[in-house]
Amino acid sequence: MNLYNYITVSPEIQWSKPVFKGTRVTVDILFYHLEAGVGLDDFFENFPGVSKDQVQGLLESAARLFQYFKLEKINEIIA
């Protein structure tokens, strides 16, 4: 899976923040919802333009990033 199949970045859309492809819904909105304990069903109800395939692909891609990044690199990014 390629992350670019699910999200896009453009200076004309949401100030170049990553959005779900074909929408203006920023990717960080998904993570804010999850952090707040909002379930995916509620997320999809609030943002019907985002597909389950997009969210699943994004989450799987994010999981792979953490699998393949060296722990030192992750600590450097979040420090």
N, C-alpha and C positions, 0 to 999 in steps of 0.2 A: 504494500500500500504506500502511496505517495501522498504526503501531507498536502501537496498542491492540488490534489484532486478534490479536496474538501474546503479549503480556504483560499482566499486571495487577498492581496494587498495592493491598494491603488491610492495615489494621492488625491483622487477625486472622490473617494469613498471613505467616510469616517476618519478623515485626517490621517490616512495611511495606516490605520490600525488594522490588524488581521480581522477579516469578516468571513462568515460562511459564504461560500461561493453562491452567487446569484441572489444575495440578500445584502442588507445593510446592518445585519446583526453581528456585533463584534464578538469575537471568540471569548474575550474575558467575561462577557455577560454569562456564558455557560458556567464558568468557574465560580463566579460570584453566586449564582443560583445554587450550585452544588455545595459551596462553602456554607451557605445559609440554611442548608438542609432541605432545599426545594427539590422534589423528585423530578426525574426526567419527563414523566407524563405532564406535569405542570409546566415544565419548561417548553415542551412542544405545544402545549395549549396557548402559552403566552407568545410563542414565536413560531407560528405555523409554517413559515417559509423555510425553516431549518428542518432538514430530513433526519430521520434516525440513522441513515447511512453516513451522513456527514458527521454527526456526533460520535458514532461508533468509530469511524475512521480516524477522527481527531484524537479520541482517547487512546486508541490502539497505537497511533503514531507517537503520542506523548509517552506512553508506556515504553515503547521501544527506545526512545531517546534516553530514558533513565536506565534501561538495560545496557545500552552500549556506551554511554558516557562513562568516563573514569570518575570515580568518586571525588577525586581532587578537583576535577573540572566543575562538577556540580557544586561543590563547596565554594569554589571561586566565583561562580555565577550568583549564588544566593548570599554571599558575604556582603 
